Amino acid sequence: MTITVAIIGRPNVGKSTLFNRLVGQRLALVDDTPGVTRDRREGEANLFGLEFRAIDTAGLEEVFDASLEGRMRAQTERAVADADLALLVIDARAGITALDEHFARWLRRSGKAVALVANKCEGRESEAGLNDAYSLGLGQAIPISAEHGLGMSDLYDAVAAVASKAEEEGPEEPEEEDETGGVLQLAVVGRPNVGKSTLINKLLGEERLLTGPEAGITRDSIAVEWTYKGRPLRLVDTAGLRRKARVVEKIEKLSTQDTLRAIRFAQVVVLLLDVEEGLEKQDLTIARMVVEEGRALVIGVNKWDSCRERDAALAGIHDRLLRSLPQTRGIPVVTLSALQGHNIDALLEAVFQAYDVWNRRVATADLNRWLEAVTSSHPPPAVNGRRVRLKYMTQAKARPPTFAIFCSKPQELPPSYLRYLENGLREAFDLPGTPIRINFRKGENPYAGRKKPKKDRKKRAK
């Protein structure tokens, strides 16, 4: 049976560093600035062959109001409620603080299995804090260094004990095999405060992600597993992307890099807009970024319930897309209200349709018949009096649809003719909105490199 382990503690004690160590990759943002983590992030951990689910949480603060810190604490409490084991992490070099004592008392009352972990124990300055840890009433602290990987064997013993107890209580029922062909990776991106986290919370039916009126709450790219009508999805909430010139703080730069990484690993990307602000230059920059990465794109126009001039707003978005992104004509645009839950099913249907188009394959025979027709109606340009010949075409791969065309002089074809072929492919084979890639290849000359045959000696003598 797979157990869940929540990593908790006050800010800047090394929770995210320990989380990254357990999952084996840098999923969580790490910096010396306190309070980098705000949402809880989950990952599959492996410690010396012991597999479990780890949850990284925000730094605990003694705040119980509706402020950002209070909402962060509430998220951490939900993580502890869902966990089988809570790892209370303290900073051994800083010693025991009043916050450590407060949350140790809270954990003792919770009834959860708790292991006390003293981080940053790679030097002598940690000895005093390690000895003082007994005062928390949670037993002997496990000395580790999450950054350097020290003490992981002792941590394994604590986790393994809880895993063994859970196994004795009853084995987990085997999961049914997925018949949908895998998990659809769906990333939600956009500028700050357009409602990305609110949308995912509405889809999940719970306050899984931290939301609020403050812009830039989300910092990490948080992935959440979910199933919609029998189809498994991995929803990825991302930090808001601002113009590069405005990003000056280190934390925001790390968040931006995390968002770009989420786009690269996504299959479908929903670009969420605020209907009151429309499709701005930064939105177009994000859209081009998604297209260049070869990902399927769906545009969601949020806060539709508060829009008064709906026809004008929608017409403006379509017009801007047609003028600024003609290379991906037909991008689906869905209006919705993430807060009220209006039209969210339509958004998901557009996501699945975009995914199907992104995976579409076209038969080679159909492609070559189409190629013959389009080159007959609009032949390629002539170079030095000789026309470029497009000989043969095939689809090299899908995701996104990528085609190879063999021709005589690929370097002589102008970009305008490439756009003509792309638009023709999109219309002929029903490929709206998805990125299309066409690679031109020069066919090999079968006589290249061969020596000329020697002439007959009699002919040479004459």
Secondary structure, DSSP 8 states (H G I E B T S, - for coil): ---EEEEE-STTSSHHHHHHHHHTS--S---SSTT---S-EEEEEEETTEEEEEEE-----S--SSSHHHHHHHHHHHHHHH-SEEEEEEETTT---HHHHHHHHHHHHHT-EEEEEEE--SSGGGHHHHHHGGGGSS-S-EE-BTTTTBTHHHHHHHHHHHHHHHHHH----------SSS-EEEEEE-STTSSHHHHHHHHHTS--S---SSTT---S-EEEEEEETTEEEEEEE------GGG--SHHHHHHHHHHHHHHHH-SEEEEEEETTT-S-HHHHHHHHHHHHTT-EEEEEEE-GGG-S-HHHHHHHHHHHHHHH-GGGTT--EEE-BTTTTBTHHHHHHHHHHHHHHHT----HHHHHHHHHHHHHHS---EETTEE--EEEEEEEETTTTEEEEEES-GGG--HHHHHHHHHHHHHHTT--SS--EEEEEE---TTTT-------HHHHH-
